[in-house]
Amino acid sequence: MLERLWTWMKAEDTRAEGDPRAPWRLFWVAFAIRVLYMTLAHTYRIRPFVDHFQFGWESGRIARSLVTGHGYGNPFAPSYLGPTGPTAWLPPVYPLLVAAVFKLFGIYTNASAWVILAINCAFSSATALAVWEMAYRCISRRNAVWSAWIWALYPAAMQYAVRWIWEMTLTTFLFAWVLVLALRLRAINVQASSKETSPKNPTLLWLLFGLLWGLIALSNSSLLLFLPVCGVWILMGTWSQPHSLRNAIAGALVFLACIAPWEIRNYIVFHHFIPLRSNLGVEASLGNGPGSNGLLLSYDHPNLSVEQFRLYVAMGEVRYTAMRGEVARAYIHAYPAHFLADTLKRIHFYWVSVPTDNSLMHELPRDVNHCAISLAGLFGLALAISRRVPASWLFAWAFLLLPLPYYLVIVHARFRHPLEPIITILGVFLFQSATPRSSTTLNNA
């Protein structure tokens, strides 16, 4: 049975030797499973709690504001409280996507929820193709087969696509394909029969690199910590190629062109420079304050606290977020030991598991799964570095940089999702590298 399953998994269209592209059946199987689960489990039926706030949270609120003619704003207010004004609480890509669906299928309808989750499913399924190519280029075809099909079929890899109207699956898709572009630009392909010394169409690849990073910045700007490292890593391997620096500058210009309209809009609306999103001060105060324990102090968020919501409305978003940021900085300065303890807890939560209010019967399997995946990825990374797997140091920088904002501010289990394609590849590499004892050793035991 297992042999037949393996034969089916590794079957693919006829391709040239060393071709790292994934078979399209991988995408379609992953997509069908996700959409089927989402449809049959009715995860698109979202509770109308607090005027549908769980339907996309701030993204849904902003999308509703756009569709009803109130502009890009009103990230918290229930409809009966009226508009509260423009916002930069979230960058625009995902709220605009939700707004487009609302325009076509209705605001907060089951049809809109189904379509948005189906789009999430497409992003998650396309990530499997990126997992295949990264694994194929860096490790082996065998690793690519197992890593990509695990991503396609494993429930933990699809949970955010089928349940959450939020940007995690989009961000993970974009980040995985940025890594693929980095490998293509470095012409890394350990399976190729003849080693390439330069990529095909490097100018186009750099332009796509800048475009994807622009979309990442406008989806989840915390990942930008990795951008300089990724760009320098590519240049280190391509510096001797013709026009390498020129192409990198062209990619940088595309990135700047992507984010410039958003920055200009924010300056015109708020008369302040806002680095992509405005809510950092609030998030910092929700993770670091009296009674903080490494988790989000959600009761003090403007979407739950009447007092904080009134302050937000009265002060305006820019002044309110600056005030909350000052409160957080003052608390951290006054209680550095408490801040350090909370930071260590957040590091633990990020990799081991974030506590929830679920019963032990539901919590324990989730915790074990989250922790086991983290350990497999971390040990796989250490092994990959020791065996000098191509791009292993690039992956190590991703492991180091992507979690940093969450260590210092707040942490949720979903924040690890952009790293999970790499974790999947490295976890498979770890287990495939395990060598059983020889028969001679067994006989001598």
C-alpha positions, -999 to +999 in steps of 0.1 A: +000+000+000+028+024+010+047+015-022+017+023-043+011+056-025+048+065-031+045+057-068+014+079-071+030+108-052+062+108-073+045+104-106+048+136-127+048+149-163+078+140-184+104+167-178+140+174-188+166+162-163+172+187-136+140+206-143+129+218-108+093+227-117+066+209-097+038+189-114+006+208-116-013+179-102+002+188-068-016+222-069-049+208-080-050+180-054-041+204-026-067+229-038-094+203-042-088+190-006-088+224+009-120+236-009-137+204-002-130+205+035-139+242+038-172+235+020-182+203+038-171+216+073-190+249+067-160+269+079-172+297+056-202+302+079-187+328+103-205+338+134-221+373+132-206+380+167-202+418+174-215+429+140-195+403+121-161+413+135-148+378+133-153+380+095-118+393+087-115+414+119-099+447+109-096+436+073-133+430+071-141+463+087-119+482+063-133+463+033-168+472+044-159+508+047-145+508+012-175+492-003-200+514+015-182+546+003-164+556+035-129+551+022-100+531+036-109+534+073-131+524+102-111+493+113-131+487+145-165+504+147-197+484+144-220+499+118-243+513+144-216+536+158-209+552+125-175+559+107-144+567+128-122+580+100-093+569+078-068+543+090-033+529+083-038+501+109-033+475+082-014+477+049-038+476+020-034+444-001-056+420+019-083+445+028-085+455-008-089+418-018-117+414+008-133+446-005-133+433-041-151+401-030-176+421-009-183+442-039-191+412-060-207+388-035-220+410-007-208+424+026-203+397+053-223+371+033-216+333+033-209+336-004-182+362+002-167+341+030-166+310+007-149+329-021-123+345+002-114+312+018-112+296-017-087+323-027-068+315+005-069+278-005-054+288-039-025+307-022-018+278+001-019+252-027+004+273-049+028+274-019+032+236-024+047+243-058+073+266-042+080+240-016+087+214-043+111+237-062+130+249-031+135+213-020+144+201-055+170+228-060+186+226-026+184+189-015+169+163-038+139+152-059+130+127-032+128+155-006+108+176-030+082+149-035+077+143+003+079+179+013+055+192-013+030+164-007+031+169+030+023+205+025-005+196+002-021+170+024-011+177+061-040+194+080-017+217+099-004+232+067-039+241+055-056+252+087-052+290+080-064+287+044-097+270+053-106+289+085-090+324+087-100+354+067-066+370+072-034+375+053-013+345+065-018+323+035-011+352+011+020+363+030+033+327+031+027+322-006+046+354-014+075+347+009+079+311-004+081+323-040+106+351-030+128+323-018+123+304-051+134+335-070+164+339-048+175+303-057+168+309-093+189+340-093+218+321-077+212+293-103+211+267-075+200+233-087+218+204-072+199+180-095+210+196-128+233+174-149+254+204-159+257+232-134+244+266-146+267+295-138+240+322-143+202+323-142+180+327-173+164+361-176+180+376-145+165+411-152+130+397-152+137+377-120+150+408-102+119+427-113+097+399-100+117+399-068+110+436-062+074+431-070+069+402-046+087+421-018+065+451-025+034+429-021+048+414+011+054+449+025+018+458+017+006+425+033+028+419+064+056+444+067+073+425+096+089+402+070+109+431+056+136+424+082+146+396+059+148+417+027+183+431+030+198+397+039+180+380+010+191+407-015+228+407-003+228+368-004+218+370-041+243+396-049+271+377-032+265+348-056+259+368-088+283+397-084+305+386-113+276+383-137+270+411-162+246+439-150+241+422-116+241+455-097+220+472-123+194+444-121+193+446-083+187+484-085+159+478-110+143+454-085+147+479-057+129+505-078+100+482-085+098+476-047+097+513-040+072+519-068+049+493-051+049+510-017+052+546-027+014+552-034+005+538+000+031+560+018+020+591-002-016+584+007-008+581+044+012+613+044-016+632+026-043+618+050-024+619+083+003+645+077+028+621+092+052+596+077+038+562+086+061+532+079+036+510+062+012+505+092+003+526+122-005+501+149+030+491+163+026+512+194-007+497+203+005+461+197+036+469+219+014+481+247-008+450+244+022+427+249+041+447+274+022+463+303+009+457+338-002+421+341+014+410+309+025+374+307+038+370+272+004+368+257-018+395+241-037+417+266-067+415+243-091+431+268-073+464+263-076+464+225-098+491+209-119+464+193-129+451+228-123+479+253-150+506+252-126+530+269-098+524+245-122+527+215-134+561+228-098+573+232-090+561+196-119+581+183-112+612+203-075+613+197-073+601+161-053+571+150-019+587+148-020+604+182-036+574+198-010+548+186+018+572+195+004+575+230+001+537+234+037+533+221+050+558+247+031+539+274+048+506+263+082+522+261+078+537+296+067+503+310+096+485+294+121+511+307+106+509+342+104+471+344+132+456+322+132+423+341+095+418+334+100+427+297+129+401+295+107+374+312+078+382+287+102+380+258+115+346+269+079+334+272+071+347+237+101+329+223+089+297+240+053+303+227+065+309+191+083+276+188+066+253+213+029+265+213+008+295+222-016+286+251-053+288+244-085+284+264-092+249+250-095+218+271-064+197+277-078+170+254-078+195+225-048+215+236-023+186+240-023+172+205-020+208+191+009+216+214+027+183+206+022+189+168+034+225+169+065+217+190+074+186+170+073+205+138+095+233+152+121+208+165+122+189+132+128+222+114+154+234+138+173+201+139+170+199+101+184+234+097+214+225+119+220+193+099+217+212+066+242+238+077+267+211+088+263+193+055+266+226+036+232+222+019+229+251-007+210+281+008+210+266+043+225+299+057+198+319+039+172+297+056+190+302+089+187+340+085+149+335+079+147+315+112+165+342+130+149+374+116+112+366+109+103+358+146+121+388+161+091+413+161+069+387+177+095+380+204+094+416+214+057+425+209+031+398+208+029+362+195+003+340+179+007+305+165-002+318+130+029+341+130+051+311+124+032+302+091+055+320+067+084+299+080+065+266+077+074+259+041+111+259+050+104+240+082+086+213+062+116+209+038+141+208+066+120+184+087+118+160+058+156+164+052+162+155+089+142+123+087+155+113+053+190+117+065+186+093+093+206+061+084+195+028+099+221+006+116+237-019+092+229-056+095+265-061+107+259-037+136+227-055+145+244-089+145+271-076+168+247-060+192 
